[in-house]
Amino acid sequence: MKTIMERIGWRCIMAIKPWSLQPLATELTSTLVGLCCLKTKWASRPSLRCTAQMATGYPPKLIIDSHLHVWASPQQAAEKYPYFPGQEPTLPGDVEFLLECMGEAGVDGALIVQPINHKFDHSYVTSLLKQYPSKFVGCCLANPAEDGTGIKQLEDLISKDGYRAVRFNPYLWPSGQLMTNEVGKAMFAKAGELRVPVGFMCMKGLHLHLSEIEQLCTEIPSTIVLLDHLGFCKPPLNDEEEQVFSKLLSLSRFPQVYVKFSALFRVSRYPYPYEDLSSILSRVVSSYGANRVMWGSDFPFIVSECGYKEAKEAVHQLIQQAALSSSESEWIMGRTVYQIFNSRWSFS
């Protein structure tokens, strides 16, 4: 049987280069074993917010990847799960490859984000959610069609197919329209009603979509928000970039907003192991608290950048460089996403 590195070798030739209850703001007493947040330890940071769900216990050393993608192999695409025209992948991203990488890296579970390669056809990811119900949780892709049909699609994906989150890609909205248009607000509200988080992909810059996110958070505070890939904010080099990063931090004033410390190769200015992100991680944790920050790999793109296992190891190094505690590390590496999705993963 071929090793992962052997598979990566030939695969890379193909490459072109909560739901939880709203976390309680109160600090719980030490009599709630496993749920207490010591005030003295966290005096300089937001109190760790815990939920009643955690009373059932949290699996020790659990590692959950909060952001990755999978798509059909070329054979699977030809037979059953076609790619969206013009979105044929240049990298392998099938579930068999993912499971190998997760096994080697010691990652227990993951949130699968519907890839653009299949666009609004969720059949491949849906099949995996059914095949691996204790391994994967699904994040569907919002369809912002002007006729509003995407609202019913969203409801069906959640209620019938078991998706537990939805991604808003602002670049899929009709030209000239914002995520705060009638359809966008309706989908955001529907997500809150169905108790699933909304993830925002601000690939062209957080500053371009900040007002939309703020408006949605203000008008519909019941919907949990996930900011993909640090909002695509790189370590600031000038005053303008510092202002944008400060706005990312300021979104922590909305208690429903969480940050994905994910796709590090997209936001770092350095090569692996992305050492310029240690101070960024420290500032994000100081603003949000570790229980509102979660690691994500952005598989399969990360594989050809540094490797999947190496991506997880890089985060551990950054956590150490940022002088975060073992408890904070636990939140970032799995407990945060486990809590948000109300312990949807099942582990023995």
Disulfide bonds with the S-S distance in Angstrom:
none
